[in-house]
């Protein structure tokens, strides 16, 4: 039988007999295998320690994943390198001999590993400068997606189709990129719309803004804007600007698609045409063509065909009646006594600064004695105005009714509570929005004061209410009610 112990001893003896020199050190193969074994053990322990640092220890101190990655790597592999050098020294190896290998390694890095060195430096710059962080949505060349990982060599970008692209760090540092999360949480998107030259521009503005507010992903602050881009050959050009949260950039196409559906639906409901390009045709044999189509039967056939085509394209309603069941905010604002003299340009501004507010059945809009800081128009549904003090219903307001206009302009506390009787949609203008409008259009303030002056009895009553509640300042005790109204608006709205 073979003696295993003897065979192993002979094998070790053979390995010990094979030597080579590293600097001034004589190294045997047995020693070399021991060093490799120690190196593997240290690498495993360093990697394990790296994970503990990132996931437990440094997580409490550093919130940014990329920064934790850098510090954990430097600490763990630095300790591992130090331990490896200590082992070499304790086993009698002259560490100064590694200077030769270090010089060779430096030349190798300088010649063959330039790309890796650049990626390493770029990765450290990205992680320390933090201009691109994990979770940011970026646009780089033709790549758009979320940064899912930044390492010392490369960054991983998660695309919308579920795949990932690994980009060397130096490319991110050397080329321009767009970071939709850098110093902002909101991103502006645009929809391009064309309408017929005969279209009411105020109605277009109203329709586009209502469409924007109907999309849950569209932010109300900053509010959507309708931009008139100019005149084209066969249409008027508009852009609908709206803002979404940066975190939703990954589904921006779905949001825009949903909004385009809403815009098309609302334009069609209000019979606003989206024109096609127009072309003029010239016929050489016009007299002969005219005689052919002037025949009674041919003319009747053409009229029926054209009418049916217009119905199919929604240019006319089949019963020749208005098919729009939507309330016009412009028309409702015109019913408000204090806004009825405003022209369409000012009405459009009122519509643009407003916002839609949805109430569920039974939801309280505001309570008695709350600050009067907004004006409301009911677009659909109904609300109950009641007083909790007397436990009495004062009024039921339906679609098309409005309330709170004096509270908005004079800062009068609410004299009653308002509750939705069913699912309700309101158009609202708050004091901050109204304040900004009057700052931009000071002449509008005088128009409103003139309308308020036509109902002096109610103004006196409102001022007495403020005096009784102790909300009237001494300098507001004006004998002239119009002077008081003007000063009140200017002080409430900080004009």
matplotlib code that plots the C-alpha trace (Angstrom):
import matplotlib.pyplot as plt

x = [0.0, 1.1, 2.1, 0.2, 2.2, 5.4, 4.1, 2.9, 6.3, 8.1, 5.8, 6.6, 10.3, 10.1, 8.3, 10.8, 13.6, 12.3, 13.3, 13.5, 14.6, 12.4, 14.9, 17.1, 14.6, 14.8, 11.3, 10.2, 7.0, 5.7, 6.0, 4.4, 1.3, 1.1, 1.1, -1.6, -3.7, -3.4, -4.3, -7.5, -8.5, -7.8, -9.8, -12.8, -12.7, -12.2, -15.2, -17.3, -16.2, -17.0, -20.7, -21.0, -19.7, -22.0, -25.2, -24.9, -22.2, -21.9, -25.6, -26.2, -23.7, -23.9, -27.3, -25.9, -25.3, -22.5, -20.5, -20.9, -19.6, -16.4, -15.6, -16.4, -14.2, -11.3, -11.5, -12.0, -9.4, -7.0, -7.2, -6.9, -3.7, -2.2, -2.9, -1.3, 1.9, 2.0, 1.7, 4.6, 6.8, 6.0, 7.0, 10.4, 9.7, 11.5, 8.7, 11.1, 11.4, 7.9, 9.1, 10.3, 6.9, 5.2, 7.3, 6.4, 2.7, 2.9, 4.3, 1.5, -1.2, 0.4, 0.5, -2.1, -4.6, -5.2, -8.9, -9.4, -7.5, -9.7, -12.9, -11.7, -10.9, -14.2, -16.1, -14.6, -15.5, -19.1, -19.5, -17.9, -19.3, -22.8, -24.0, -25.3, -26.8, -28.5, -32.2, -31.6, -33.3, -30.7, -30.4, -27.1, -26.6, -29.5, -29.8, -32.6, -33.2, -32.7, -29.2, -29.4, -25.7, -22.5, -19.3, -15.7, -15.5, -18.9, -22.5, -25.6, -28.6, -32.0, -34.0, -37.7, -37.9, -36.5, -33.0, -29.9, -26.9, -23.5, -21.6, -18.0, -17.6, -15.3, -17.9, -20.3, -17.7, -16.4, -19.8, -22.8, -25.7, -29.1, -30.0, -33.7, -33.2, -30.3, -31.4, -35.1, -38.0, -40.1, -39.8, -41.7, -43.2, -45.0, -47.9, -48.3, -51.8, -53.1, -56.6, -58.7, -58.4, -62.0, -61.6, -62.3, -58.9, -60.2, -62.2, -59.0, -57.1, -59.9, -60.1, -56.4, -56.1, -59.1, -57.5, -54.2, -55.9, -57.7, -54.4, -53.4, -49.7, -49.7, -48.6, -50.8, -47.8, -46.3, -49.6, -50.0, -49.7, -51.1, -48.6, -49.8, -46.9, -48.1, -49.8, -49.2, -50.5, -53.7, -53.9, -53.1, -50.3, -50.4, -48.3, -49.6, -46.8, -47.2, -45.0, -44.6, -42.5, -39.0, -39.6, -42.3, -40.0, -39.9, -43.6, -43.7, -44.8, -47.8, -48.6, -48.4, -50.5, -53.2, -53.1, -53.4, -56.4, -58.0, -57.2, -58.6, -61.8, -62.4, -61.6, -64.1, -66.8, -66.5, -66.4, -63.0, -61.5, -58.0, -57.4, -55.7, -53.2, -55.1, -54.4, -55.8, -56.6, -56.7, -58.6, -57.8, -61.2, -63.3, -66.3, -66.7, -66.3, -68.8, -71.4, -71.0, -71.4, -74.2, -76.6, -79.3, -78.8, -75.0, -75.2, -77.5, -75.2, -72.2, -74.0, -75.0, -71.5, -69.9, -72.4, -71.7, -68.0, -68.4, -70.3, -67.7, -64.9, -67.0, -67.1, -70.9, -73.2, -75.7, -78.7, -77.1, -77.2, -74.5, -73.2, -71.0, -72.3, -69.3, -69.8, -67.7, -65.6, -65.4, -69.2, -69.5, -66.9, -68.9, -71.9, -69.9, -70.8, -67.3, -65.8, -68.5, -66.9, -63.6, -62.5, -61.6, -57.8, -58.4, -60.9, -58.3, -55.8, -58.3, -58.8, -55.1, -54.3, -57.2, -57.2, -59.6, -60.5, -62.3, -64.5, -65.9, -69.4, -69.6, -66.1, -65.8, -64.4, -64.0, -65.6, -67.2, -64.6, -61.9, -59.8, -61.5, -58.7, -60.4, -63.3, -65.1, -67.3, -69.1, -68.5, -70.3, -72.1, -73.5, -72.5, -74.4, -73.8, -74.7, -73.9, -72.8, -73.7, -77.4, -77.3, -79.1, -78.7, -78.5, -78.4, -77.8, -75.6, -75.6, -73.5, -72.9, -73.2, -70.3, -69.3, -66.5, -65.7, -65.8, -63.9, -61.1, -60.9, -61.5, -60.1, -63.3, -63.5, -66.0, -69.5, -70.6, -69.3, -69.4, -69.8, -70.1, -73.5, -72.0, -68.8, -68.1, -65.6, -64.8, -62.9, -61.0, -58.8, -56.9, -55.5, -51.9, -52.9, -55.1, -52.4, -50.0, -52.5, -53.2, -49.5, -49.1, -52.2, -52.8, -55.6, -57.6, -57.7, -59.5, -62.0, -62.9, -63.1, -65.5, -67.8, -67.6, -68.6, -72.0, -73.1, -72.1, -74.7, -73.1, -69.6, -70.7, -72.1, -68.9, -66.8, -69.1, -68.6, -64.9, -65.1, -67.3, -64.8, -61.9, -60.3, -60.4, -57.3, -57.5, -56.1, -59.0, -61.7, -62.2, -65.3, -65.2, -66.2, -64.4, -61.1, -61.5, -62.1, -59.1, -56.8, -58.3, -57.5, -54.0, -53.2, -54.7, -53.0, -49.8, -49.9]
y = [0.0, 3.6, 5.6, 8.8, 10.6, 9.7, 10.8, 14.2, 14.7, 14.0, 16.4, 19.1, 18.4, 18.8, 22.1, 23.3, 22.4, 24.7, 28.2, 31.6, 35.0, 38.2, 41.0, 39.6, 37.0, 33.3, 32.1, 28.5, 27.2, 26.0, 29.6, 31.0, 28.7, 29.8, 33.4, 32.8, 31.0, 33.9, 36.3, 34.4, 34.3, 38.0, 38.9, 36.9, 38.5, 42.0, 41.5, 40.3, 43.2, 45.6, 44.3, 44.8, 48.3, 49.3, 47.6, 48.1, 50.3, 53.2, 53.1, 54.9, 57.6, 58.1, 58.1, 58.2, 54.7, 55.7, 57.5, 54.4, 52.2, 54.3, 54.5, 50.8, 49.8, 52.0, 50.9, 47.2, 46.7, 49.0, 46.9, 43.8, 45.1, 46.1, 42.6, 41.0, 43.0, 42.1, 38.4, 38.8, 40.4, 37.9, 35.0, 36.6, 38.2, 41.4, 43.8, 46.3, 43.8, 44.7, 48.1, 46.4, 44.9, 48.2, 50.0, 47.4, 47.6, 51.4, 51.2, 48.6, 51.0, 53.9, 52.0, 49.3, 50.3, 54.0, 53.4, 51.6, 54.4, 57.1, 55.1, 54.8, 58.5, 59.4, 57.1, 58.6, 62.1, 61.1, 59.6, 62.5, 65.4, 63.8, 65.6, 62.2, 60.0, 56.6, 57.0, 60.1, 60.1, 61.1, 61.5, 60.6, 60.5, 58.3, 56.7, 57.7, 56.0, 55.8, 55.4, 52.1, 51.7, 53.7, 51.8, 52.8, 51.6, 52.1, 53.2, 51.1, 52.8, 51.1, 51.7, 52.0, 48.7, 46.8, 46.4, 48.0, 49.8, 49.7, 53.0, 53.6, 56.4, 58.4, 58.8, 60.2, 62.7, 63.7, 64.1, 66.3, 64.7, 65.9, 65.1, 65.7, 65.4, 67.8, 70.5, 70.1, 67.7, 68.8, 68.5, 70.5, 68.6, 70.1, 69.1, 70.6, 71.4, 73.0, 74.5, 76.2, 79.9, 80.4, 79.0, 81.0, 81.3, 81.7, 78.5, 76.8, 77.9, 76.7, 73.3, 72.6, 73.6, 71.4, 68.6, 69.1, 69.1, 65.9, 64.0, 62.9, 62.9, 66.6, 68.9, 71.8, 73.7, 75.0, 75.3, 74.3, 77.0, 77.5, 79.2, 80.7, 79.9, 81.9, 81.6, 78.9, 78.5, 76.8, 76.8, 78.5, 76.8, 76.2, 74.5, 73.1, 73.3, 71.1, 69.8, 66.3, 64.9, 63.9, 60.4, 59.9, 60.6, 56.9, 56.9, 60.3, 58.9, 57.2, 60.5, 62.4, 59.8, 60.0, 63.8, 63.7, 61.5, 64.0, 66.9, 65.3, 64.3, 67.7, 69.5, 67.3, 67.8, 71.5, 71.3, 72.8, 71.7, 70.4, 71.5, 69.5, 71.1, 73.1, 72.9, 74.8, 72.9, 74.6, 73.0, 73.7, 72.5, 74.3, 75.0, 71.4, 70.2, 72.8, 71.6, 68.0, 68.7, 71.2, 68.4, 68.2, 64.5, 64.8, 67.9, 66.2, 63.2, 65.4, 67.3, 64.1, 62.8, 66.0, 66.1, 62.6, 63.2, 66.2, 64.2, 61.5, 64.0, 65.7, 69.1, 69.2, 67.4, 64.9, 66.7, 70.2, 71.0, 71.8, 68.4, 69.9, 69.2, 70.8, 74.0, 76.9, 78.5, 81.7, 82.0, 81.3, 83.9, 86.4, 85.8, 87.0, 90.6, 91.7, 90.0, 90.6, 93.7, 92.1, 91.5, 88.1, 88.7, 89.2, 86.4, 84.1, 85.1, 84.3, 80.9, 80.3, 81.1, 78.9, 75.3, 72.4, 70.9, 67.6, 66.9, 63.5, 63.1, 64.5, 66.1, 69.5, 72.3, 74.8, 75.6, 78.7, 81.3, 79.8, 82.4, 83.6, 82.9, 81.5, 81.8, 78.8, 77.9, 74.6, 72.8, 69.6, 68.2, 70.3, 71.7, 72.5, 75.8, 75.5, 77.0, 74.7, 77.3, 77.2, 73.7, 75.0, 74.6, 78.1, 77.1, 74.3, 75.3, 73.4, 73.3, 76.9, 78.5, 80.3, 81.5, 83.2, 86.0, 88.7, 86.5, 86.3, 90.0, 91.4, 88.7, 88.2, 85.1, 82.4, 83.1, 79.5, 76.0, 74.2, 70.5, 68.4, 66.7, 64.4, 64.0, 67.6, 69.4, 73.1, 75.7, 77.7, 80.9, 81.4, 84.6, 83.9, 83.3, 86.4, 88.5, 87.6, 88.3, 91.8, 92.5, 91.7, 93.6, 96.5, 97.9, 94.8, 95.9, 99.2, 97.4, 95.2, 98.2, 99.9, 96.8, 96.5, 100.1, 99.4, 97.5, 99.9, 98.5, 95.0, 96.5, 98.5, 95.2, 93.3, 96.1, 96.0, 92.3, 92.7, 95.4, 93.2, 90.4, 92.8, 92.2, 95.8, 97.8, 101.4, 102.8, 101.1, 103.2, 105.2, 107.3, 106.6, 103.0, 102.9, 104.1, 101.4, 98.7, 99.8, 99.8, 96.5, 94.8, 96.3, 95.2, 91.7, 91.0, 92.9, 95.0]
z = [0.0, -0.6, 2.4, 2.0, 4.6, 2.8, -0.5, 0.9, 2.5, -0.8, -2.6, -0.1, -0.3, -4.1, -3.8, -1.3, -3.6, -6.3, -5.5, -7.3, -6.3, -5.7, -5.0, -2.2, -1.1, -1.9, -2.3, -2.6, -4.2, -0.8, 0.5, -2.7, -2.3, 1.4, 0.3, -2.3, 0.3, 2.8, 0.0, -0.9, 2.8, 3.2, 0.1, 1.3, 4.7, 3.2, 0.9, 3.8, 5.9, 3.0, 3.0, 6.8, 6.5, 3.7, 5.0, 8.7, 10.1, 7.6, 6.8, 10.1, 9.3, 5.5, 3.7, 0.2, -1.2, -3.5, -0.8, 1.5, -1.4, -1.7, 2.0, 2.6, -0.3, 0.8, 4.5, 3.8, 1.1, 2.8, 6.0, 3.8, 2.2, 5.5, 6.9, 3.9, 4.3, 8.0, 7.1, 4.6, 7.2, 9.9, 7.6, 6.9, 3.5, 2.8, 1.8, 0.2, -2.6, -3.6, -4.7, -7.9, -8.5, -7.6, -10.2, -12.8, -11.9, -12.2, -15.7, -16.6, -15.3, -17.2, -20.5, -20.6, -17.9, -18.7, -19.4, -16.1, -14.2, -15.8, -14.9, -11.3, -11.0, -12.7, -10.5, -7.4, -8.7, -9.4, -6.0, -4.1, -6.1, -6.0, -9.1, -10.3, -7.6, -7.5, -8.3, -10.6, -14.0, -16.6, -20.3, -21.8, -25.6, -26.7, -23.3, -20.8, -17.5, -13.8, -12.3, -10.4, -9.4, -9.4, -8.7, -9.0, -12.6, -14.2, -13.7, -14.4, -16.0, -15.8, -18.9, -19.3, -21.2, -18.2, -19.5, -18.1, -19.7, -18.1, -18.9, -18.1, -15.6, -17.7, -20.4, -17.9, -16.8, -20.3, -22.0, -21.4, -19.7, -18.4, -14.8, -14.2, -10.4, -10.0, -7.5, -8.5, -7.9, -10.8, -14.6, -17.2, -20.2, -23.2, -25.4, -28.9, -30.1, -33.2, -33.5, -36.3, -36.9, -36.0, -32.5, -29.4, -27.8, -24.2, -24.7, -25.9, -22.8, -20.5, -22.3, -22.2, -18.5, -17.5, -19.4, -17.5, -14.1, -14.9, -15.0, -11.5, -12.2, -13.3, -10.4, -9.4, -8.2, -10.4, -12.3, -15.9, -18.5, -22.0, -24.3, -27.6, -30.0, -33.0, -36.4, -38.9, -42.5, -41.5, -37.7, -34.4, -32.5, -28.7, -26.2, -22.9, -20.3, -17.3, -14.5, -13.1, -10.3, -11.3, -9.9, -12.6, -15.6, -16.2, -17.1, -18.8, -22.2, -20.4, -18.7, -22.0, -23.8, -21.2, -21.4, -25.2, -24.9, -22.4, -24.7, -27.8, -25.9, -24.4, -27.7, -29.5, -26.8, -27.2, -31.0, -31.3, -34.6, -35.1, -38.7, -41.4, -43.9, -46.6, -50.3, -53.3, -56.5, -59.9, -62.8, -66.4, -67.8, -65.1, -67.4, -68.4, -64.8, -63.6, -66.1, -65.0, -61.3, -61.7, -62.7, -59.9, -59.1, -59.0, -56.8, -54.3, -54.1, -53.4, -50.7, -48.9, -49.2, -47.8, -45.0, -43.9, -44.1, -41.9, -39.3, -39.4, -38.7, -35.9, -37.8, -37.3, -35.0, -36.6, -35.1, -35.7, -32.0, -29.4, -28.2, -25.5, -22.0, -20.3, -18.4, -19.6, -16.9, -18.9, -19.1, -15.3, -14.4, -16.5, -14.2, -11.2, -10.7, -10.0, -13.1, -15.6, -17.1, -17.7, -21.3, -22.6, -22.0, -18.3, -18.1, -19.7, -17.0, -14.3, -15.8, -16.1, -12.5, -11.2, -10.4, -10.2, -6.8, -6.3, -3.3, -2.3, -1.0, 2.5, 2.4, 4.2, 2.0, 4.9, 8.2, 9.8, 10.8, 8.6, 6.7, 3.5, 1.1, -2.0, -4.5, -5.9, -8.9, -9.0, -12.3, -11.3, -8.3, -5.4, -2.0, 1.2, 3.0, 6.6, 10.0, 12.8, 15.5, 14.5, 13.1, 10.1, 6.3, 4.6, 1.0, -1.5, -4.5, -7.8, -10.9, -12.2, -8.8, -7.2, -3.7, -1.8, -4.1, -1.4, 1.0, -1.7, -2.3, 1.2, 3.4, 5.3, 7.5, 6.5, 7.9, 7.2, 6.5, 3.1, 2.6, -0.6, -1.1, -3.8, -5.7, -6.8, -9.0, -8.2, -10.0, -7.4, -7.3, -4.0, -2.6, -3.7, -7.3, -7.3, -5.7, -8.4, -11.1, -9.7, -9.4, -13.1, -14.1, -11.7, -13.9, -13.1, -9.4, -10.3, -12.4, -9.5, -7.1, -9.5, -9.5, -5.7, -5.3, -6.9, -3.8, -1.0, 1.4, 1.4, 1.8, 4.9, 6.3, 5.6, 7.3, 10.3, 10.6, 10.6, 13.2, 15.5, 15.3, 16.1, 12.7, 11.5, 11.9, 13.3, 10.0, 8.2, 9.8, 6.6, 6.1, 2.4, 1.8, -1.6, -0.1, 2.5, -0.2, -2.2, 0.9, 2.0, -1.3, -1.4, 2.2, 1.9, -1.4, -0.6, -3.7]

ax = plt.figure().add_subplot(projection="3d")
ax.plot(x, y, z, "-o")
ax.set_aspect("equal")
plt.show()
